[in-house]
Amino acid sequence: MKILVTGGAGFIGSHTVEACLKQGHEMIVIDDFNNYYSPQIKRHNIAPVLNQIELVEGDIRDPEIIANAFANTQIDTIIHLAARAGVRPSIDDPELYLSTNNSGTYHLLEAARKNKVKKFLFASSSSVYGVNEKVPFAESDLIASTISPYAATKLFGEQLCSNYAHVHNLRTVCLRFFTVYGPRQRPDLAISKFTRLISENQPIDRYGDGTTGRDYTYVDDIVQGIMAALDYEGPMFDIFNLGGSEPILLKDLIAAIETTLGKKATINELPEQPGDVPRTSADISKARELLGYNPQTPLSKGIPKFIEWYQKTPATGEPYPKPASVA
């Protein structure tokens, strides 16, 4: 199978590309190596497989860039992971998020339609559930509102996928990721940032009283769900939660990192941030049944695995820089 992965040099994307290569798929990667975080990190992520893939550098908002990826080849499946990420930055610059996440997704869906792509996988987010009173969150829950531009762009992306499935008979699968962590995690995300700051004896910012909760999902489990979705032949449009099914309070997450590092955190207590949902919790029964999704890494195992990677990688001589080196 020939697969196009957008955002393939990023955190989840690079792991997904490696998993696809292991299964023998031909790979095309689009990534614009933007400066949301150090482009050097993304180049190091993809470097080990550069001789096994076709890399197209550019922005998915540019139809010509997408056309270049389709030039003289037939792509079977698109795994669309590229997006402007993060709830809080989307509040500061909603126009950037709307243009990238919505226009970019539209251009990819159009290319899929014109080039007779068989399947389109879309990386959505648990943030679409907003302040959902029902726990755990299920795909069938009514979503009445979102509370950040980022979440709104992901919900709109799902709706675009639904349109193309219905009108153009393009099989689309939307995967709602729940707080992914693990090796290569973006340096701005909580587990990576807390690990670095506690390691360096610097204070960490904790928004709220520590009782917000997240369903943390190890990256290997997310990739297992993505790979299972490649083989899914259910309805032309479908949605699946991919989570760890183990919501953890923020204060307990910090305690787990402290325990693994053997260091106590200095906590800078701050007010809760607008756009942050109070909790996320994934009902993964549908994904278990229809995709065979089966997360294997609870936080009690995932945090030590991440910290082991964090501590070992710079010492091995591998080119991946510590997040501390990111400007």
C-alpha positions as CSV (number, residue, x, y, z in Angstrom):
1,M,0.0,0.0,0.0
2,K,1.2,3.5,-0.7
3,I,0.5,5.8,2.2
4,L,0.8,9.6,2.5
5,V,1.3,10.9,6.1
6,T,1.0,14.6,6.8
7,G,3.0,15.9,9.7
8,G,5.1,12.8,9.4
9,A,8.2,14.3,11.0
10,G,6.3,15.2,14.2
11,F,5.8,13.3,17.4
12,I,3.0,10.9,16.5
13,G,3.7,11.2,12.8
14,S,7.3,9.9,13.0
15,H,6.2,6.9,15.1
16,T,3.4,6.2,12.6
17,V,5.8,6.4,9.6
18,E,8.1,3.8,11.2
19,A,5.2,1.5,12.0
20,C,4.0,1.7,8.4
21,L,7.4,1.0,7.0
22,K,7.7,-2.1,9.3
23,Q,4.5,-3.4,7.6
24,G,6.1,-2.9,4.2
25,H,4.1,0.1,3.0
26,E,5.5,2.7,0.6
27,M,5.6,6.1,2.3
28,I,5.3,9.7,1.3
29,V,5.6,12.3,4.0
30,I,4.5,15.9,4.0
31,D,5.9,18.2,6.7
32,D,6.6,22.0,6.7
33,F,9.0,21.9,9.7
34,N,7.4,25.0,11.1
35,N,8.8,26.7,14.2
36,Y,6.0,26.0,16.6
37,Y,8.8,24.0,18.3
38,S,12.4,23.5,17.1
39,P,12.4,22.2,13.4
40,Q,15.7,20.5,14.3
41,I,13.8,18.1,16.6
42,K,11.4,17.1,13.7
43,R,14.3,16.6,11.3
44,H,16.0,14.3,13.9
45,N,12.7,12.4,14.3
46,I,12.5,11.6,10.6
47,A,16.3,11.3,9.9
48,P,16.6,7.5,10.5
49,V,14.0,6.7,7.7
50,L,14.8,9.4,5.2
51,N,16.3,6.9,2.8
52,Q,13.1,4.8,2.9
53,I,10.5,7.5,2.3
54,E,9.7,10.3,-0.2
55,L,9.7,13.6,1.7
56,V,7.8,16.6,0.5
57,E,8.6,19.8,2.4
58,G,5.8,22.3,2.5
59,D,2.6,23.6,4.0
60,I,-0.7,21.7,3.5
61,R,-2.4,25.1,2.9
62,D,-0.7,25.2,-0.4
63,P,-2.5,23.0,-3.0
64,E,0.7,22.8,-5.1
65,I,2.6,21.2,-2.3
66,I,-0.1,18.5,-2.0
67,A,-0.2,18.1,-5.8
68,N,3.6,17.4,-5.7
69,A,3.0,14.5,-3.3
70,F,0.5,13.0,-5.8
71,A,2.7,13.6,-8.8
72,N,3.2,10.5,-10.9
73,T,1.9,8.1,-8.3
74,Q,-1.3,6.5,-6.9
75,I,-1.7,7.0,-3.2
76,D,-4.0,4.5,-1.5
77,T,-4.4,6.1,1.9
78,I,-3.9,9.4,3.6
79,I,-3.1,9.6,7.3
80,H,-3.7,13.2,8.1
81,L,-1.8,14.1,11.3
82,A,-0.5,17.6,10.4
83,A,-2.2,20.4,12.3
84,R,-1.5,23.5,14.4
85,A,-1.7,22.0,17.9
86,G,-2.4,23.3,21.4
87,V,-5.5,24.8,23.0
88,R,-3.9,27.8,24.6
89,P,-2.0,29.0,21.5
90,S,-5.1,28.7,19.4
91,I,-6.8,31.3,21.7
92,D,-3.9,33.7,21.0
93,D,-3.9,33.1,17.2
94,P,-7.2,31.6,16.0
95,E,-6.7,32.7,12.4
96,L,-3.6,30.5,12.1
97,Y,-5.4,27.5,13.5
98,L,-8.4,28.0,11.2
99,S,-6.3,28.4,8.1
100,T,-4.0,25.5,8.8
101,N,-6.4,23.0,10.3
102,N,-9.5,23.7,8.2
103,S,-8.1,24.9,4.9
104,G,-5.3,22.3,5.0
105,T,-7.7,19.5,5.7
106,Y,-10.0,20.7,2.9
107,H,-7.1,20.7,0.3
108,L,-6.1,17.2,1.4
109,L,-9.7,15.9,1.1
110,E,-10.0,17.5,-2.4
111,A,-6.8,15.9,-3.5
112,A,-8.1,12.5,-2.1
113,R,-11.3,12.9,-4.1
114,K,-9.6,13.9,-7.3
115,N,-6.9,11.2,-7.1
116,K,-9.3,8.4,-6.1
117,V,-7.7,7.7,-2.7
118,K,-9.4,4.8,-1.0
119,K,-9.2,5.9,2.7
120,F,-8.6,9.0,4.7
121,L,-7.7,8.9,8.4
122,F,-8.1,12.1,10.2
123,A,-6.4,12.9,13.6
124,S,-9.0,14.5,15.7
125,S,-8.9,15.3,19.4
126,S,-10.6,14.6,22.7
127,S,-10.9,18.4,23.0
128,V,-14.0,18.3,20.7
129,Y,-16.0,17.0,23.7
130,G,-15.6,20.3,25.5
131,V,-17.0,20.4,29.0
132,N,-18.8,17.1,28.8
133,E,-20.7,16.2,32.0
134,K,-20.9,12.6,31.0
135,V,-17.9,10.4,31.8
136,P,-16.4,8.6,30.1
137,F,-16.7,10.3,26.7
138,A,-18.3,8.2,24.0
139,E,-18.3,8.8,20.2
140,S,-22.2,8.9,20.4
141,D,-22.2,11.8,22.9
142,L,-23.9,15.0,21.7
143,I,-21.3,17.7,21.2
144,A,-23.2,21.0,21.8
145,S,-20.2,23.3,22.0
146,T,-16.4,23.5,22.1
147,I,-14.4,25.9,24.3
148,S,-11.3,26.7,22.2
149,P,-10.5,27.5,18.5
150,Y,-8.3,24.4,18.4
151,A,-11.2,22.1,19.4
152,A,-13.5,23.9,16.9
153,T,-11.1,23.2,14.1
154,K,-10.9,19.5,14.9
155,L,-14.7,19.3,15.1
156,F,-15.0,21.1,11.8
157,G,-12.4,18.7,10.3
158,E,-14.6,15.8,11.3
159,Q,-17.6,17.4,9.6
160,L,-15.6,17.9,6.4
161,C,-14.6,14.2,6.5
162,S,-18.3,13.3,6.9
163,N,-19.2,15.5,3.9
164,Y,-16.6,13.8,1.7
165,A,-17.7,10.4,2.8
166,H,-21.3,11.1,2.1
167,V,-21.0,13.1,-1.1
168,H,-17.9,11.7,-2.7
169,N,-17.9,8.1,-1.3
170,L,-14.5,8.6,0.3
171,R,-14.0,6.3,3.3
172,T,-13.0,8.5,6.2
173,V,-12.1,7.5,9.8
174,C,-11.7,10.2,12.5
175,L,-9.6,9.2,15.4
176,R,-10.0,11.2,18.6
177,F,-6.7,11.2,20.4
178,F,-6.6,11.6,24.2
179,T,-3.4,13.4,25.5
180,V,-0.6,11.4,23.8
181,Y,2.8,11.2,25.4
182,G,6.0,9.2,25.0
183,P,9.4,9.4,23.3
184,R,9.7,12.4,21.0
185,Q,6.8,14.2,22.7
186,R,6.6,17.9,21.9
187,P,8.7,19.9,24.4
188,D,5.7,22.2,25.2
189,L,3.5,19.3,26.4
190,A,3.1,18.7,30.2
191,I,4.9,15.4,30.7
192,S,7.9,16.5,28.6
193,K,8.0,20.0,30.1
194,F,7.6,18.8,33.7
195,T,10.3,16.2,33.3
196,R,12.8,18.7,32.0
197,L,12.0,21.3,34.6
198,I,12.0,19.0,37.6
199,S,15.3,17.4,36.3
200,E,16.9,20.8,36.2
201,N,15.5,21.9,39.6
202,Q,13.4,24.6,38.1
203,P,9.8,25.4,39.1
204,I,6.8,24.0,37.2
205,D,3.6,25.9,36.5
206,R,0.5,24.1,37.7
207,Y,-2.7,25.7,36.5
208,G,-5.5,25.2,39.0
209,D,-5.5,23.1,42.2
210,G,-4.2,19.9,40.5
211,T,-7.6,18.2,40.3
212,T,-8.1,18.5,36.6
213,G,-7.8,15.1,34.9
214,R,-6.6,13.7,31.6
215,D,-6.7,10.4,29.9
216,Y,-3.0,10.0,29.1
217,T,-2.3,7.7,26.2
218,Y,1.2,6.2,25.4
219,V,2.2,6.8,21.8
220,D,2.7,3.1,21.0
221,D,-1.0,2.6,21.9
222,I,-2.1,5.4,19.6
223,V,0.0,4.1,16.8
224,Q,-1.6,0.6,17.3
225,G,-5.0,2.3,16.9
226,I,-3.9,4.1,13.7
227,M,-2.6,1.0,12.2
228,A,-5.8,-0.9,13.0
229,A,-7.8,1.9,11.4
230,L,-5.9,1.3,8.1
231,D,-7.7,-2.0,7.8
232,Y,-11.1,-0.8,8.9
233,E,-13.9,-1.5,6.4
234,G,-16.9,-0.4,8.3
235,P,-19.2,2.5,7.4
236,M,-17.9,5.1,4.9
237,F,-17.6,7.6,7.8
238,D,-16.8,6.6,11.4
239,I,-15.3,8.0,14.6
240,F,-13.2,6.3,17.2
241,N,-11.8,7.3,20.6
242,L,-8.2,6.3,21.1
243,G,-7.3,6.8,24.7
244,G,-5.6,5.1,27.6
245,S,-8.9,4.6,29.5
246,E,-7.2,5.6,32.7
247,P,-7.9,9.3,33.7
248,I,-5.2,10.7,36.0
249,L,-5.4,13.9,38.1
250,L,-2.7,16.5,37.3
251,K,-1.4,16.4,40.9
252,D,-1.0,12.6,40.6
253,L,0.8,13.0,37.2
254,I,3.3,15.3,38.8
255,A,3.8,12.9,41.7
256,A,4.5,10.0,39.3
257,I,7.2,12.1,37.5
258,E,8.7,13.1,40.9
259,T,8.8,9.5,42.0
260,T,10.4,8.3,38.8
261,L,13.0,11.1,38.8
262,G,13.6,10.9,42.6
263,K,13.2,14.6,42.8
264,K,10.5,16.9,44.3
265,A,8.9,19.5,42.1
266,T,8.8,23.2,43.1
267,I,5.3,24.2,42.0
268,N,4.2,27.6,40.9
269,E,0.4,27.7,41.4
270,L,-1.5,29.6,38.8
271,P,-5.2,30.1,37.9
272,E,-6.9,27.7,35.6
273,Q,-6.5,28.6,31.9
274,P,-9.3,29.5,29.5
275,G,-10.0,26.8,27.0
276,D,-8.7,24.0,29.2
277,V,-11.3,21.3,29.8
278,P,-11.6,20.1,33.4
279,R,-11.2,16.4,32.5
280,T,-11.1,13.9,29.7
281,S,-11.9,10.3,29.9
282,A,-12.2,7.9,26.9
283,D,-14.8,5.3,26.4
284,I,-12.8,3.0,24.1
285,S,-15.3,0.1,23.9
286,K,-16.2,0.9,20.3
287,A,-12.5,0.9,19.3
288,R,-11.9,-2.3,21.2
289,E,-14.7,-4.0,19.4
290,L,-14.3,-2.8,15.9
291,L,-10.6,-2.0,15.6
292,G,-9.2,-4.4,18.1
293,Y,-7.7,-1.5,19.9
294,N,-6.0,-2.6,23.0
295,P,-3.8,-0.1,24.9
296,Q,-1.0,-1.9,26.7
297,T,0.8,0.9,28.6
298,P,-0.8,2.4,31.7
299,L,0.7,5.6,33.1
300,S,2.5,3.6,35.8
301,K,4.6,2.0,33.0
302,G,4.5,4.8,30.5
303,I,6.1,7.5,32.7
304,P,9.2,5.4,33.5
305,K,9.5,4.5,29.8
306,F,9.4,8.1,28.8
307,I,11.8,9.3,31.4
308,E,14.2,6.5,30.6
309,W,14.2,7.7,27.0
310,Y,14.6,11.3,28.1
311,Q,17.6,10.5,30.2
312,K,19.3,8.1,27.9
313,T,18.9,9.7,24.5
314,P,21.3,12.6,24.8
315,A,24.0,10.3,26.3
316,T,23.8,7.8,23.4
317,G,25.2,10.2,20.9
318,E,21.9,10.2,18.9
319,P,21.0,13.5,17.3
320,Y,17.8,14.1,19.2
321,P,18.3,17.1,21.4
322,K,16.9,17.5,24.8
323,P,13.8,19.7,25.0
324,A,15.9,22.0,27.2
325,S,17.9,23.0,24.1
326,V,14.7,24.4,22.4
327,A,14.7,28.1,22.1
